[in-house]
Amino acid sequence: MNIYPRIFTRRDGSEADLKEGTSQFEFYMACKALNKCEDSGDTSWMRTGLGFLANLLAKDPSNLEWQELLEQYISAERKLERLLPAIGSASYAFEGVRAYLWHKDGKLVEAINLLQETVATKTSAKYFETWILDWLEPAGVIESLPPEFVISTLSFENSRFPERNYLAVAELQALQRWSAICERYCGSAEHQIAEAGFSNLALHIRCNLLCKSGSFEKAEALVRPSLGDFEPPVDTARANDVTILGRILQLKGEITSAEKLFDLALELNPQDILPARIAADGHYYAERWELALKWYDRLERAGTEKPDLDWAKASKAFCKWVLEEEGILELESQYSRELETMGGSGNSRAHKLWYRVFGAPWARTENIARLCNKIFERTWEEKITDDQFEITTILEQPSNFLAWRLQMASLDLDHVKLRVTFTEIPQPDPRIPLVPDLPYQLWTYEGTEAKANMHTPSSIVVDEITKIASLVYDEKMHWALTGQAAERLGPERIRDILAIMVDPPPVPGGRRATDWLLRIQLAAAEIAAQVDTGWEGSIRKDAMLSLLFGPRDWTTEAAIKALAQLGRFYPTLAYDIHQAFVVLLKQIPNVPDYYCWVETLFAYWLMLQHLTPAEREEVDHCWKFAASLAPKRT
C-alpha cells in the first residue's frame, strides 16, 4: 500500500489548501488588513497587516509590488513607526521596515546602521544587496557621508561576500554594484580617506571587491604602485599588500609568481600566518589540491590558535581524500571518517567539508546501475554469453540504459550488449507524462523501450556543463556556478541545456558512468532553473515542470534537487514548487525502493521554508521510511 500521497490531503481525500506561511498568503493578509483599516478606521488591522508585510520584505526586499504596498501603508498612516514593536524587541523583519521608514525621513546613516545590526544577526537578509545599494547609488549620496562611516559600511559588506565561485547570480550582480560604488567613492574622496587614516584599509577593500567581481587587472593596477619593484629591502609594513598581490596573481593563474609573493609575505612578517591561509584557500577553491595540501601543512605547522589549526587539519584531510580517490569521493573512506570524527569534536570546518560530500549526487541502487558499477570495478558475477549480459528486473528508468552505454564506450566495450527481461511495470506507470503536451519532454516510449526526444546539444552548452560536472561537488558552489553559466547561456539555449541530460558527453577516464551522468544531469537542471527570472510565463517554469512531470527518470531527481534549491534561494517561489511536488507525490510507484527520486523528493522537500511544523514532521517521517526501503547505495 502506498502511504505517501496522504501527505497534504484532508481526511476526505481532497487536496489541502496550504497557504498559511507562504508569500501568497502573507500578501493576501497584508492587503486585506489595509483594506479593513481603511474601511473601519481601526489601526489594529494595520498593525496585524504590517507583520505580514514585514515578513514578505524580509524574504525579498527588492520586490516592487511589496514595496508599493508598504508605501500605501505609509500613505494611510503617516506615523507608521508607532505601530512597530520597540527597538530591540522586534524581529529582524520589523527592524527592516523601521530602517526603510528612517531612510524616508532622511536618517540615512541611522537606517544603514540599523540594517547592519539586523544583517549581522540574520545573515541571510538581503537588505544590503537591495535597499542600501538603491539608497547609496544616486550621485552625491555616498560622497556626502563621513569617511569613517563609508569605509566601515564597505568593509562590512566586503566581509559578507564569499569567493566568486560561491556567488549566486543575484549576489554577483550586487557585488559588482558595491564594487562600482566603492571605486566611485575612493576615487573622489581620496584626500578625506587619507586624513581619516583609512588609506590602507580602503585599498584592501577595493582590491577584494574587484577580485571577487572578476576585475583582476584593475585590482593589480591598484596595489602594484605601493610595492615598487620588490627589490630588497621591502618595507615590512607592506607585507599585507604583498599578500594581496599574491592572491590577485593566483586568481589570474600566474601561480609561480603568486607563490613567490606568499613566501615573501611570510618572510616579511613571520608572526602573521594569514598569507599561508590565503594561499591554501585560493588553491582549494581552484581545485589545485597538491598545492593546497602543501600550504595547509605550512599553516598547521605555523599556527598556534585553535581556529587556524582546526581549519588546517580538516582541510588537509579533505585534500588527501580528493587526491587519493581522484575526485570521486565515497563516504566510506579513511579521510571521511577522519573528518566526521573532527566534526563531532567541534571542528566546524571538518563538519562542512564532510557535508560537502554528503550533499553530492547520490549513488544509484537500480539493478542496471549496479551492474554498470560492477563492470567499471571488474567485479561482476552476472551471466555473460556471446558478449551479452543478461539481467532480469522490473522496468527501470531510461537513464540506467544511457549510463550503460556510456560506461561500455568508456571501457572500449561497445560490442558488449545488455539483454533485459522485464518482470513488472510499476504502477502508476512511470512511462506516462503527468501532463500532456509538455514543452520539453526528454523521453518517449515505444513499448518498454525509451528513446531520447531531444536534438544533439551545442558545443558551447556541452563545454559549460562538462566544466561544472568535472568539479568536486560542493552544493553552494555548484548552485552559484550553474547560475553564472545560465546567465552566459541565456534562455534561448534551453533546449540544448536540457538535451545534454539525455545526450551527455563521454565519461572521462577513470570515472563511473553512473556518477558522471548524475553530475551532468544535475548541472543541466540547475542551469535550467536559473536561466531566467520569475515563474509564471517563464522559460524556466516550462523547463523544470517538463523535467518533473515527464516520464520518471534520473532527470526527475535532478529536477527535484534544482527546484528545491530554487525555492530555498527564492522563498517567494517555494509554494509554487511545493504544489508541483504534491503532483509528483501521487506518482510514487508501488516499488519505491527502485526509484531513487522518491527518497530525494522527501529529503529536498524539507528545504522549503513554508512547511508548518506538523507538515515538516510528516515529510521527515516519509523520508526516513523511503530511506529504509532503499537498498544499500553503491
N, C-alpha and C positions, 0 to 999 in steps of 0.2 A: 504493500500500500504506500502511495506517495504522500507523505505528510507535509511536504514543503509548501504547496500552494495555499495552505490555511493561513499563512502569514499575510497580514494586511487585508483580511477579509472579515466581514461581520459574521455573526452566528448563523444568519440565514444564507450565507454563501455569497452575498453581494460584496462588491469591492468597497473597502473602507475609503472614506473621504479624508485623506491625510493632508490637511492644510496647516494645522497649528504648528508653529515653529518654522514654517517656510517663508521665503521672501514674499510670495504671493499673498499669504495670509496676513503678514505684518503690514504690507502696503494697503491691503483692503481695510484693516482695522485702523490704520493711521488716517486714511481718507474718511472713513465712517465717523471717527471721533471728531475730526474737524467739522464735518457737516452737522453733527449733533450739537457741538458747541455753538456754531453759528445760528442754528435753529432755536436753541434754548437759552443761550447766553450763559450756560453753566461751564465755567473754565475747568472743572474737574475732568470733563471729557477731553479737553486739550492736554491735560497732564498725562492722561492714560495714552492718548494717541502719540504723544511725544516720545513715550518709552518705546513704542513700536518703531517710530521713525528713526530714533537714535540707533536702534539695533540694525536697521537697514543701512544707514550711512556708515556704521562701523564695518559692515561687510564690504561695502563698495562706495567710498566717498566720492568717486568720480561719476556716479550715476546721476545724469542730469534731471531725470524725472523726479527722483527723490529729493534732489537739491531744490527743485522748483516747489515741491510740496513743503519743504522747510521754509522757503520764502513766503508761502501762503500762510503758514503758521505765524511767521514774524509779522506779516501784514495784519493778521487777525488779532494779535496780542503784542503790542509794542514792547512790553516789559516781559518778554518770554522767559528770560533767565530766572525770574522769581518762581517759575513753575518747576525748575530743576532742583534736584536734591542739593544739599550744601556741598561746597568744595571739600574734597577729601572723603566724603561719604558716598559719592556717586560712583556708578560703574564707569568703565572707560568709555562706553558708548555715550553716556550723558556728558562726560567731560569733552568729548569730541564736539558735541553740539555747542557746549559753552564756549569753546575756543572759536568756533565759527561765529558766534554772536559777538565775541570780543573783537574779532577782526573787523566785523561790520561797524563796530563802534570806534574803530581807529586804534585799537590797542593791539597792534601787530606783534610787538615783542612779547607781550604777556600771552597772547594767543599761541605763539610758537613755543614759548617755554612750557605752557600747559600741555601742549601736544607732545613735546619731548618727554615730559614726565609720564604721560599716558603711554607712549610708544615704548618707553623703557620698561614698563610693566607688561604691556601687551605687545610683544614684538611683532606679531603678525599684522597689526593695524597698519593701514596704508595711507595715513594722513600725510606723511612726509612725501610720499610719491605722488600725491594728488593735490590737495588743498594748498599746502605750503609752497609747492612749486608754482601753482597758479598765482599765489599772492606775491611771490618774490620776482617773478619773471618780467613784469612790466618795467619799462625803462625808468631808471632813477630810484626804484624802491629799495633794492638791496644796498645801493650806494649811499642811501641816506641813514643807514643803521650803523651803530657803533662797531668798530673793528673787532673788539673783544667778543661781542655777541655774534657777529657774522662768522668769525673763524670757529667759535665754539659750535655753532649750528652746522657748518660744513664738516667739521671733524666728527660730530655725532653721526651725520648721515653717511659719511665715508665709512665709518665703522660698521654700519648696518648692511652694506653691500658685500656679498661673498665674492669669490673669484668669478671671472667671466663665464666659465663653464657651468656655473651653478645659477646663472641669472636667467629666469624665465623672461619671455619677450617683454612683458609689461615692465618688469624690473629693469631690464637693459635699457628700455626707452626712457624710463625715469632717471636712470644713472646718467645717460647721455645728456639729459636736460640739466641735471645737477652739475655735471662737468662744465657745460656751457655757461651756467650761472657763475660757477667758481672762476672760470677763466675771465669772464667779463669783469667780475669784481676785483680780482687780483691785478688785472691789467690797469684798472682805473684808480685803485686805492693803494698802490704800492707804497707810497710815502706814509700813509696813515698806518698801514700794516707794520712797516718798519719801526715807526715811532712807538707803536704798542708792543714791540718786541716779538712779533709773530712771524717774521720772515721765513725762518726755517720750517716752522710748522705749516705755514701756508704752502711752501714749496712741496713738502711731503704730501699734503692733501691733494694738491693739483696733480702730482705725478701718479698717485694712487688712482684717482678718478679717471685720469686719461688712460692709464694702463687697463683698468677694468672695462673701459668703454672701447678698447682696442686701438687707441691712438698712441702707439708706441713711439713713433718718430717725434711727435710733439713732446712727449714726456722726456725723451732722451735729450732733446734740444734744450729743455728747461734745466736739467740737472748737470749737464756736462760743463757749462761755463764755470761752475763753482769749484770744479775739481782740477782744472788746468790739464796738464799732460801726464799727470801721475808720476812725474819724476820725484824721487825721494829728496827731502823728506816730505811726505804728505801730512798735512795738518791732522792730528788725531781727532780734532773736533769734527772733521768731515767724514768720520767713519760711517755714519748713518747715510750720508749721500753716496758713498761708495757702495753700500749695500743696496740702496735704491737703484743705482745704475746697473748693478749686477742683476737685479730682478728684471729690469727693463730688457737687458740683453738676453736674459734667459727666455723671456716671453717672445723675443724676436727670433729665437732659435740659434743665437750666437753663443753656444754652450761653452766653448773653450774660454772665450773672453769673460763670460759670466763667472765661471769657476775661479778664475784668477782674481776677480774682484771680490768674491766672497772670502777667499783666502786672505786677501789684503785687509779686508774689513776686520777679520778676526785678529790679524797681526796688530792692527792699529789700536784695537781695544779688546784684549783677551778676556776681559771680565764680562763682555757683552756677547751672549751666545745667540742673539737674535739672527745674525747672518746665517748661522747653521740651520736654524729653524726655517727661515725664508727659503734658503737654497733647497732644503729637503722637501718642503711642502710644494715648491714650484715643480720639482721633478715628479713628485707624487701626482699632482694634478695633470701633468703632461704624460703620465704613464712611462716615465723613464725609470723603471723600477730599480735597476742596479745602482744608478747614481743616487736615487732617493735613499736606498739602503745605506750607502756609504755616508751620506750626510746625517741620517738619523742615528747612525752609530757614533758619529762625532758629537752629535747633540747629546746623546746619552752619556758619553764619556766626560763631556764638559759641563753638563748640567748638575745643579745642586738642589734646585727647587723641585718639589714633588710633581707639580703640573708639567714641567718640562720633561722629567724622567718618565712619567706616565705616557705622555704623548710620544716620546721617542721609542719606548719599549713596545707599545701597541703598534705603532707604525712600522717598526722593524719586522714584527711578526707578520703583519699583513703583506709587506713587500716579499718576504721569504715565501709566503703562501702562494702569491701570484707567480713568482719565479719558478717555484717547484712544480706547480700544476699548470704552467704555461697559459695562465689566464682563464682556465675553465675550473672555477672553484667549486669544490664539493664541501658540504658542511661537515662531513665525517673525515677529518684530517687532523694531523698533529697541531697545525697552526690555528685551525678553527677552535679546537678545544683549548688551546693556549689563550686565545682572545676571549673565549667565553669565560674562562677562569678569571682573567684580568678584569673583565667587565663585572663579574659577580663580586669582585673585591673592591669595587668603587672606581675603576678606571673608565671614565666616561668615553674616552677616545676608543678604547677597545670595544666597548659596547656598540658604538656607532659603526665601527669597521666590521664587526661581526654581523650586525643587522644589514649592512650594505650588501652582503652576500645572501642573507636570508631573503631579502626582497627581490632577488633576481628571478627571472622566469623559471617556474618550477619544472622539474623533470617530469617526463611522461610515464604513464602507467599502462597504456594500451598494449596489447599483445604485439602488434606490428612494430611499435616504437621500441619495445623491449628487445625485439629481435634485431632491429637496426643497431641498438647499442651493443648487443652481444657480438654482432658481426664486426663492429668497429673495434671491440676489445678482443676479437678472435676467441670467444668463449661459447659459441653456440652449440646446442645439442639437438636442435630441431632436425627433422628429416630433410635430406637433400638428395635428389636424384636427377641426373641429366641436367645439371646446372640449374636446378629449380628447387626453391624452398616451398614446402607445403605447410600451411597453417590453417587451423580451424578456429573461428572466432565469431562473435556477433558482428553486425555491421559496424565498421569503425569509421572514424571521421576521415575526410579526404586527405587532410594534411599528413596522416600516417603514411599513405602511399607516396605522397610527394617527398616526405623525408626518406623513404626507402630508395626512391630513385636518386635523390641527392647523395645518399650515402654510398650507393653502389658506384655512382660516377666518380666520387672522390677516391674510391679504392680501386679504380680501374676494373670493376666487376660488373660493367653494364650488361654483360651477357647473362648474368645470373638473374633469373626471373622469380617472381613470387606468385604462387598459386594459392588463392584463398577460398575456403569454403565457409560461407556464412550460415550460421545456425539459427539466427534470430534477427529480426528487425525491431529495434527498441521502439517503445511507444511512450509518448507521442512520436510519430515518425520524424526523425531528425533531418530527413531529406527535403521536407516541405517548408518553404519560407513561411514566416509568421504573417507576412504582409504581401499581398500580390503586387506585381509590377515595381519591385524595388529599383531605385535608380542605378545602383551599383551592386548587382548580385555576383558574387565571386565564383560560385559553383552552380552547375546544373547537373542533373542526374539522368542517366538512361538506365533504368532498372536500378541495379545496385552499384553501377559504375559512375563515379563523379568525374566531371570534366571542368577544367578551368574555363571561366566565362569572360576573361579579360584579354586585352592585347599585350604584346611584349612591352615592358616599361622602358622609358627612355634612359639613356646612359647617365644623364645628369641626376636623375632620381636614384638610379642604382648606386652611383658613386656616393651620394649624400647618405643614403641609408646604410650602405656597407660600412662606411666610416664609423657611424654610430654603433652599429651592431658589433663591430670588432673590439670595442672598448670593454674593459672590465666593468661590470654593471654597477651603477650607483643610481638609485631611484630618482633623487632630486636632480643630479646632473643629467640623467637621461631625459627627464622631462624638459629641462632647460635647453639642451642641445637639439631635441626634436622640435621645440618651439622656434628656435633660431633657424633651423632648417626649413620649417614651414613658412617662415617669413620670406626666406630666399626663394623657395619654390613657388609659392602662391597657389591660390585655389584653382587656377587654370590647369594645374598638373595633377588634379585629384585622381584622375583615372590611372595615371602612371603610379602614383603613390599607393593606390590600392592594388594595382596589378602585380606589384612585386611580392605581395603576400602569397600569390599562387604561382608566380614565375620568378623565384628568387635567384640570386647569383650563386655560383658554385661554392661549395663548402671549402673554406681554407684548410690547408693541410694540418693534420693533427687535431681536428675538431670533430665532435659528433654532429651528425646532420640534424638530429632532433634539437639539440641546443642551438645550432645556428639558425634553423628555421624559426624557432620561437623568438629569437632575438630580432630577426628581420621583420617578422610579423608585428611584434610589439613596437618597434621603432616606427614602422609604417602607420600603425594605428594611432600612435601618439602624435605623429605629424599631421595626420588627417584630422585629429581632434583639435588642432590649433591652427588650421590652415586659413581660417578667417575668424570673425568675431560674432558675438550674439548667438542666437539659437533659432528662433522662428525665421524661416526663409533662408537660412544659411546653408552653404555648401557642406559644412562640417556636420550639420544635423543629418542631411541626406546620407552622407558617407558613413557616419557612425551607426545610424539605425539600420543601414543596409548590412553592415557587418554583424550587428547584434541580432537582427531579425532574419537574416539569411539562413541557409542550411547550417546546422550546428557543426562546429569545427573548432580547431585550434584558434582560428581567426575570431571566433566568438569570445574566447578567453582574452585575446588581445584587446578586443573592443571593450570588454568589461573593465579591464585594468585602465585603459585610456580614459574611459568615461568617468570612472571613479576619481582619477587624478584631476580631470577637468572640474568635477563637482567640488573637489577639495580646494583647488586654487580659485575657483569662481563659485562661491556658495549660492549666488543667485540662480545658478543653473541646476542646483542639486535636486530640486523637486522634479524637474523635467526628466532628469536622469533616473531618479527613483521610480518614476512612472514607467519608464522603459524597462527597468529591471523587474518590475511587477509583471509586465507582459511576459518576459523571458522566464520568470519563475514558474509559470504554468506549463512550461515545456520541458521540465526536468523528466528525463526518461525513467522507465521502470528498472533500469540498471545503472544507477548514478555513479557507481564505482568505476565505470568505464568512461565517464565523461568528466574530465578534469575541470571543465568550466563550471561545473556545479559547485565544487568546493571554492573555486575562485570567486564566484558570484557572491557568496555569503561573506567571504573574507574581505572583499573590497567594498561591499555594500556598507560595511561599518565605517568607511571613510566619510560617508555623507553625514554632515553635522546636524541635519534637521531631525533625525530619528529621536523619538521620545525614549526615555529610559526603558520602558516596557518593550518597545519595538527593538531597541538595541539588544536587550537581553534575549529576545526571541531569535533574532538573526544570529547572534553569537551561539545560541544553542544549536541552531541548524547547521552552522559552520562546523561545530565540533562533531555533530552527527555525521555530516558528509565526510569529514576527515577520517572518521572511524571506519567508514565503509571502503575507503580507497586503499588499494594495495600499496605496499611499501614502494616509495618512489625510487627510480633507478637513474 
